[in-house]
Amino acid sequence: MVTNHTGTGMAAPLNGGRVAGYAGLLVLGALTGVAGALVQGDWFPGGLVLALLGAAALFYGGRLTTGTGVGVAAPALGWLIAVILLTATRPEGDFVFGAGVGSYVFLLGGMVAAVICATLRTPAWSASGSARPGK
């Protein structure tokens, strides 16, 4: 009997492809944070909903793609870094986020979406590599 020692999920060995995937998710998270910051203020309230759905979809997609919590943490970290940098005022006094309810909902809603996606279980069909559950 031959056993497979490669493991899946967090037990999978860290290789160049996995590191590149996590780096790509980090960059996508940052881009999603910048796009969400611009959209949520311009098209309120539809832009806010669109920005939060985009962030949540990226976080959950990272979870499904990698099968690990790191798949959520990487885009969430990129998103958080971008959003925090955009909240800081510049020496000229300019900033992207205005002091409104929408900005706070975007900040807190994105963090809540990341936590929810990190605590969700990965469906059995995504880890098995088969499109049909139980097969």
HELIX and SHEET records of a PDB file:
HELIX    1   1 GLY A    9  ALA A   11  5                                   3    
HELIX    2   2 GLY A   16  ASP A   42  1                                  27    
HELIX    3   3 GLY A   46  THR A   66  1                                  21    
HELIX    4   4 VAL A   70  THR A   87  1                                  18    
HELIX    5   5 VAL A  101  THR A  119  1                                  19    
HELIX    6   6 ALA A  124  SER A  128  1                                   5    
END                                                                             
